[in-house]
Amino acid sequence: MKNVTWEPVSLEAEQALLGAILMNNDAYVRVSDVVTAADFYENIHQKIYGIAAEHIDAGKKISPVTIRAFLEDAPIGEITVGAYIARLAASATTIVNAVDYARVVREMADRRRLADIARILYPTADTDAAQHASEAIEALDAVVSASASAGLPAVSMGIAMTRAVDGIAKAYQNESRLVGLATGLKDLDRKMGGWCAGDLIVIAGRPGMGKSAILSTILRNVARRGHPAMVASLEMSAEQLAERMISDTMFDFSCTNVPYSNLRTGTFHENMFQYVRDAASMNEALPIKIEEQPGLTMAQIATRARRMKRNGGLDLLAIDHLDLVKPSGRYQGNKVYELGEITASCKALAKELKIPVVLLCQLSRQVESREDKRPILSDLRSSGSIEQDADAVIFLYRAAYYLQNAEPPTGTPEHLKWFEDSEAAHNKLVAIVAKQRMGPTGPVELFCDIACNAVRDMGVGQ
C-alpha cells in the first residue's frame, strides 16, 4: 500500500473564517490576535486576509464587493477570484464560530512549522549538527512563544479595576507590605515592594561593585523561602557560583569568615573544613537550577526556563550577564539592535511566565572618567533599549573600591581625609534604584563583605 503523507491543512476552516470576516468585519476583531495572514495555507487566502486586515485596522469596511477591487480576477481552478470570493461569502456562518475556526487555522500553521523544523534536522553530508540543533531550538521556541501569547483577550476597565483592587487588598493584608517576591534585603524590599511577576529588573555596575554578590545572596534568600529559581550563569561555572554561596553562608556563622578566593585555593585552617561542609549542606537542597553552558541565546534560556516552569515551578529567573548572551544573528553584529533584542526578549519572557527576570549588566567605562563615579542611566550600554525595557534599574556603587586605589601619601591632610572616607565606606554597598515604574527611586545602603560575597541589611552584617 502506498504511503500517504498527511498535510496539516484545513481549507474548510480557512474558508469559513474568511467568509465570516467578509460578511461581518467584527469577526476580524475577534480573531486578529489568534491568526495572521502567514497562518493561511492557500496563497489566495493569505491575500484576502491581509487586505481585510489592512483595511479594518485602518477603520475601513471590507466586503465581498470592495475586496475584489484589490485582487486580480485571475482563475482559481475552474472559477475566477471574484466568483471564489462570492462563494466564500455565500457559505459564511455567523461570527460566533470565528474564533474556533481561527484556532484551527493557527493550529494547522503551527504543525506545518513543526514539519519544516523536522526537515531542518534531517542530516546531509555537510550537516553541522550543533548548528542545526541550535537553529531548531530557536525555531521551536518561536512557535511556543507565539502560541503562548496568541489569543490573549483585551481587558475591560471593569476587570482591570477588579484585579487592581484585589491586588491592593492582598498588599494591605500582607503585614510585610510586599506585593512581589521578597529579596531578603529588607531595606531594598521596602523601597521596591519586592520584585513583581512580569517585571524585568536590571542590576548594573562596573566590575567589582558586587553584582554577583548581591545576585547570589538574593537567590539564596528567595530559595530558602521555597521559591524555585534559575540562574543562567554565563560567566561563572556552577562550581564557582557554589563556592561563593558557601562563603556567603559561612559569613553568618560565628568567627568563620572565609573569602571565596581562599576556598578555591584551599588557604584556610583545617578546622574550618567542617564549616565548609555545613554551609554546603545548608545549600544543597535549595531549589536553584544553574545553567552554566556558555554562549546561550535568549531563545535557549527561554526554553530552559519554560521547561522548569512546567516541571517543577519557577518563581525567579536571573541572567548573568547581558553582554554574554549570544545574539540570534538577526542583526548581523549591530550591537545596539542585538542588545535591544535581548532586553525585549527578557521582558516578554517575564510577562509570559509571570515571574521577575533579573538581568545583570556591565556599565560602560565612561563612569571611570568622572569625578563622581556614582552611575546614572546614561551609563548603560545601549541605554535606550535597556532603560526602556526595564521595569526597574538598580545601580551598584562601592566607594571603597575606588578609594583603595587612591591612597595619598601618608602624613598629608589628604591622607587623613582619605582615611576618614575609607572608614565610612568600609563594607558599604549603595544600591541606587535609578528607575522604578511603580515606585520611588533613590539609594539604599547595604552591608557588603565583597571578599565573602555577602550582602546584608545595613547593621545586620556589622
N, C-alpha and C positions, 0 to 999 in steps of 0.2 A: 504494500500500500504506500502511496506517495505521501511524504511528509508535507504538511501544510503549516507554514509559519503564520501565527496569528498576529495581525497588525492592530495595535491598540488605538482604535478609532471608533467613534460613534457619530456617524454622519447624521443620524436621526436627531441626536441631542443638539448638534451644531445647527441644523436646520430649524428645529423647534425654537431654539434660543433666538436666532436671528429673526424669525417670524414674529416672535413676541415683542422684540425691540422695535421692529418696523411698524407694528400696529399700536404700540404703546411705549413711548420713549421712557416712561418711568421704570420699565423693566431694566433698561441700561443702568440707571442709578442704583438699582438693587444688586447688580452683578459686576459692576465696574471694579470692585475690589477683589473679585474672585478670578476673573479671566482677563487676558489681554488678547490683542489680535494675533500674537505669535502662538497662542494656545490652540488655534483652529488648524485643522489638518488641511482642508481644501484651500487653495490659493484664493479662489473667489470669495470664500467665507472670510478669510483674513481681510480682504479688501473691503467687503461690505461692513464688517465690524469696525475696521479702522476709520472709515468715512463717517459712520454713525457716531463713533466716539468723539471724533474731532468736532463735529457739529453740535452734538448735545452738550459737550463740555464748554463750548462757546456760547451756550444759551440759545441755540437754534433748534428748530424742529426738523426731524427727518421722517420721511415716509417712503413707501414704495415708489411713489411718483418722483419725489425730489432726488432720491438716491440714484436714479437711473442717469441723471444728468452728469454724474461724476464717474460713470463707468462706461467703457466702450461696449457697445451692443454686439459683442463677439459671440460666436456659438459656444454653447456648453453641451457637448454631446449632440443631441438632436434638436435642442431648443436654444434660443438666444438668451443673453443675460437678462434682458427685460422680462422675457417670459418666465425665467427662473425666479426672479425677484417676485413677480406676481404670484407664482406658485408658493413661495415661502410665506407670503402674506396670507394667502388663501387658507393655508393649513395651520396658521398660527393658533396657539391656545392662549389661555389667559396668562397674565404675568405672575399668577400665584406660583406656578411651577418653574419660573425662570431661574431662580437660584439653584434649584435641583439640576436643571439642565446645565447650568454654568459649572457646577461642581463635577458633573460627568465629563464635560469638555476639558476641564482642568486636570482631572484625574488621568484621562487618556493622554494628554500632553505630557504629564509628568512620567507616565510609563514609557512614552516614546523617548523622552530624555534619558531615562534609565537604560533603555536599549542602546542608545547612542554611546553612553558611558561604557557599557559592556563591550561594545565594538572597539572602543579606545584601548581596552585592556587586552584585546586579542593580540598575542605576540607575533612579531615578524622577525626577520633576520636581523634587522638593525634596531630592535626594541631596546630602549633604556628602561629597564623595569622600574627603577626607583622614580624616574621622571614620570612615567606613565601612571604609576600609583599615585603620585602627588597630584597630578592633573585630575585623576579620577576622584580623589578625595575632595578637591575643591569643587568639582562639578556636582558631586553628590551633596556636598554641604549647601551649595546654592539652591538645589531642589528642596532640601529640608527647610532651609531658612525661608524661602519664598512661600512654601506651603504653610509654615507656622504663622506667617503674617497675613496670609490671604484671607479675605472674608471677614476681617476684624470690623465689626459694625461701628458706625458713628454713635456717639453717646449723647443723649438729650441732656439739657440742663437739669432736669429733674433727677435723672440718675446720677449725674455728676455731683449735684448738691448732696444727695443722699450718701454717696460714697465719702464726700468730704466731711460731713457731719459724723459719720461712723468713725472715720479716722481720728477726728478731733476728740470724740468721746473716748476712744481707746487710749489716746495720749493722756487725757485727763485722768482716767482711771489707773494709768500706769504711774506708780509712785516715782519712778526714776525719770519720768517725763521724756523718755526717749521714744521717738517714733520709728527709729531704724535699728540696725544691728549695732550693739554696743562694742566699741573697740577695746574696752577695759581701761582706757585712759580717761578718767572722769572729767578732767577739765576740757579735754578735746570733745568728749561726748556732750558736755553742757553747751559748748559753742555750736556744735553741729546737729545735736539731737540724734546722734547715732548716724550710721550710714544706711540710707534708704534703698529699698529694692528699686531697680531700674536706673540707679544713678551711676554715672562714671566719675570716679574720684581720681584725680591726678595728683600724685605726690612727687614733687620735683625739687632738685637741689644739685649743687656741684658735688663732685666726688669728695667723700669724707664727711659729708654733712649728716649721715645717719639714715639714709633711705632704707637700706637693707635692714638696719637695726629696728626701726620703727615697724617695718613690714612684718618681720619675723615675730616681734613682740605681739603685734595685733593678731597675727594668725594664731599664735598660741592662745591668746585670751579668748578669741572667738571660738576656737575648737574646744577649749576647756568648758565652755558653756553648752557644748553638744551640737554646735553648728558645723556641718561639713564644709570644708574649704579646699580649694585647689589653687596651687601656685604654678604658673609657667615660669620656671626658673631658668631663663635663657642664658644667664651669666654664670651663676654658681651651679655646681653639681649638687645632687641630693645630699651627698656626704658633707660638703662644705656648709650647706644650709643647716644640716643636723648638728654639726659642731657648734655653730653659732647659737642654735636653740639650747644646746646643753649648757654652754657658757651663760646664756641668759637665765636659764633655770637655776643654775648654781648660784647666781647672784643673790637669790632670795634665801639661800642657806646661810647659816651663821659662819662668818670667817672663812668663806670658801670662794672668794672672788678669783677666778682664773680666766685670763684673757683667752679668747678663742684661738688666737695665734699660738698660744702655749699648748693648747690641746693638740693642735696639728703637729707641732714639733716635739711633743712629749716632754716639755720643760716644766714639770710641776712635781711637787713632792709625792712620793708613792702613797702617802696617807690619804691623798686627795682622790685616788682612783675609785674608791668606794662611792664617793660623792658623784663622780662622773657616771658610774653605773646607776645610781639612784636617780639622777637627773634624766638619763636616757630612758629609764623605766617609766618615769612620770610622763614622758612624751610619746612613747612608742605606740600607745593606744589612741592617740589623738586622731580625729577624723580629718586628717590633712593628706591630700594627694599631691605629690611633687612630680611635675612633668619636667624632666631635665634634658630632653632632647633639644640640642641647639638648632637654630635656624627654622623654627616653626613659623608657618604663616598664620594669619588670623583665622583663616578657614580651618586649619588643622587644630588650632587652640579651641575654636568654637565647637568642632566635632567632639573633642575630648570632654569639653565642659557639658555638652548636651548628654553625652553618654553617662557621665557621673550624675547629672541631674535626674536622668531616668532611673538609673540603677540603685543609687543609694542616697540621693538628695544632694543638693549643692546650695549653700547659702552665701558664699563669698568666693569670687574669682580674683586672683592677683596675677599681674604680669610684670616680670622683672627682666628687661625693661623695654621701653618703646623702641629705641634705636636698634635693638637686637631681634625684633620681629621681622621676619623675612617678607619683603613686599611680594605682591602677587605677580608682578611683572607687567601689569596692565599699562603702567605709566612710563615704562622703559627708562628708569633711572632718574626721573624727575622727583627729587627728594620731597619737595613741598607737597606734591599731589600724593606721593606714597604715604607720607605721614598722615595726611588728611584722610586717606582711605582707611588706614589702620584705626585712627581715633573714632571715625564714624562707625566702623565695624564694632569697636568696643562698646560704644553707646547703644547700637542696635542690639547687641548681644545681651547687654544689661536689661534692656526693656523686654526682650524675648523671654529670657529665663527668669525675669523678675527677681534679680539679685543685684547687689552692688558689685561693680567691677572696679578694681583698683589698678591703676596703671602708673608704674614708676617711670620717671622721665629725667634725663640729664639736662642741665641748663647750659646755655652757651657760655663761652669763655669771656664774653663781654662783662660779666659780673666782676671778674678779677681786675678789670681796668678802672673800676670806680672806687672812690674813697669809701663810700658807704656800700658795703657788699651784701646788704640785705636784698634778696631777689624781688623783682617786680614782674608783672605779667608779660612785659615786652621781652623779658629774658628767655621766655620759652622758645625753643626752636620751632619754626613754623607756627608761631604763636596764634595766627589766625584760626587754624583748624583746631589746635589743642584747646585754646581758650573757648572757642565756640562750642565744641562738642562736650566739654567737661561740665558737669553739674557743680563740681567743687574743685578748686585748685589749692593745694597745700604746699607752701614752700618751706623747706627746712634750712635753718641757719644756725651755725655754731660759731660764735665769735672766737672761742678758744682755738679753733683750727687755724685761724688767721693770726692770732696773737702769738702762738707758739713759734711761728716762723718770723716774727718781727721784734725780737728782743733787742732793746737799745743797750749801749754799753753800761756796765754796772757802775753804780755811783752817780749817775746823772739824774737830773729831775725827770727826764723822760722815762728812765728805768723805773723810778718809783711809781709814776703814773701807769706804766705798763704792768707792773706787779699788781697794783690795785685792780686794774681792769681784768687781769688774768684770774685773780681770786674770785671776782664777781662772775666771770664767765665759766668757771670750772664746773664741769658736769652739767652744763645748761644747754638745752636744745630749745630753740624757738620754732614752733610750728605756726607759720603765718598763713591763716586762712585768707587768701587773696581774692577768692571768688566763691560764692555760695548762692545758688539760685533761690533757695528757700530759707535763708538765714543770714545772720550777721557775719561780717568779716572782722579780721583783726588777729593779733598774735596770741598764742597760748604757750606759756612757759612749761617745759617738761624737764625732768631729770634724765640725764643720759650718760651712762658709762660706756663710751664708744668702744673701749677695748673689750668689754664683756658683752657687747651687743645688747645692752639692757636699757630700755626706755621705760620710765615710770612717771607717775604723777609727781610734781614737784613736792618735796618733803618726804615722800614715801621712800625714795632711794637714798636719802641722805643719812 
